[in-house]
Amino acid sequence: MSSSVVPQGGKAREGGWSGLLASAGKLAVMLAVPLIIVQALIVVQARPQDLITGIHGMADIIRRATPPDFSQIDSMFWPALETIDIAIFGTIAGVIMALPLAVLAAANVTPSRPLYYLARGVIGFTRAVPDLVWALFFVTAVGLGPFPGGLALAVHSIGMLGRLFAETIEHMDMAPIDALALTGARRLQIFTHGVVPTVLPSLLGISLYRLDENIRASLVLGFVGAGGIGFQLLTAMNLFQYRTVSLLLILTFVIVLSAERLSAALRTKLA
């Protein structure tokens, strides 16, 4: 009888310690969150009062930017097309390079562990370096224009797409793959007839989402000389042509919104 009482007391004590630890953890989180917020405000030197004192300057810029200079709309179509095509090139090139890396980086289909770690390293590196840094690198290598912007988006897309592709492959149903392997199919046949049909809808949806993101990114890459609307926007701001700036911002809004809606519609059809 006594032997059955001791474990119950032990369980009660364990439950009490677990409750105390859980409460201490919650208290630590509650104390840490305000401290993190305060230190962030201190580090970024947040001064809300500066917005109030600077509101007159912002109002002056808005006044000088209206109405938009629609007389220049014809000359802006080519930069707008450049922006869209930079994103398309970067996405397609990124998909082409990311797909084989994703196969090597997926633990359930990779042919060897060294290749797995190598692919994961490449994907992690290309994702860790910001696209603006890649753009600066390629502008130095090949000169100004849309081509370095497309290269920058392609390399950065390898990291983002490679990771998402690899995770999609790792979570796919392995039954068709195992069935093909039992029939004696070669590795390439297993990939083309088993892996690709299983994950293709998901990969297309991810690629479309990345295209949407690349269109937004391509607008910013122009600030470092990678062409498109971003380059025109930087030039207009440097020359204080605020009516041209407002026109370019309207074009940017139209491009981003159209790309977002088109991408969402296509992903819905693929779902």
Residue, then its C-alpha position, 0 to 999 in steps of 0.5 A: m500500500s505504501s509503495s503506491v502512495v510514494p509515486q503519487g506524491g512524486k507525481a504531485r511534486e513533479g506537477g507542482w514543479s512543472g507548474l512553477l516553471a511554466s509560470a516562471g517562463k510566462l513571467a520572464v516572457m512578460l518582462a522581456v517583451p517590454l524590455i525588447i520594445v524599449q531597447a528597440l525604441i532607444v536604438v532606432q532613436a524614435r522621436p515622434q515629435d519630429l513628425i509633428t515638427g516636420i509635417h510642414g515639409m511633407a505638406d510642401i512636397i505633396r503640394r509641389a507633387t500635385p498634380p502629377d505630370f501626366s504629359q510624361i506618361d508616354s516616356m514612362f511606358w518603357p521603364a515600366l516594361e523594364t521593371i516588369d521584365i526584370a521581375i519575369f527574367g529574375t523569377i524564371a532564371g531563379v526557378i530554373m536554378a532553384l529546382p535542381l538545388a531543391v531536389l538535392a536539398a530535400a532530405n527524402v530524395t537527395p542522392s547523398r548527404p554531402l550534396y544535401y549540405l552543399a545545396r542547403g549551404v548555397i540556398g542559405f547563402t543566396r537567401a542571406v545576401p539582400d537583393l540590393v547587395w546582389a544588384l550592386f555586385f552585378v552593376t559593378a560586374v556588367g554595368l548599369g541597366p536592367f540586366p544586373g537587376g534581373l541577375a540580382l533577382a535571379v540569384h536571390s530567388i534561388g535562396m527563397l525558392g530553393r528553400l520553399f521548393a525543398e520543403t514542399i518536396e520533403h512534405m510530399d506523399m512518398a507512396p508514388i515514389d516508392a512504387l516507382a522505385l520498386t519497379g526498378a525505375r532510374r532516378l531521373q525517371i522517378f523525378t520526372h514521373g513521380v516527384v514533378p507531377t506530385v509537387l508541380p501545382s505547389l511549385l507553380g503557386i510558389s513561383l507565382y508568389r515569388l514573381d509578385e515579390n520580384i516585381r516589388a523588389s525590381l522597383v527598388l533595384g533601380f535605385v542602385g542603377a538596375g534600370g526600370i521605374g526605380f532608376q527614373l524615380l531616383t533621377a526625378m527625386n534628385l532633380f526635385q521633379y516632384r510632379t514626375v515623382s508622383l506620376l511614377l508612384i501612381l504607375t508603381f501602384v498600378i503595376v504592383l496592384s495588377a501583379e498582385r491580383l493576377s498572381a492571386a487569380l492564377r494561384t487560385k486556379l492552381a489550388 
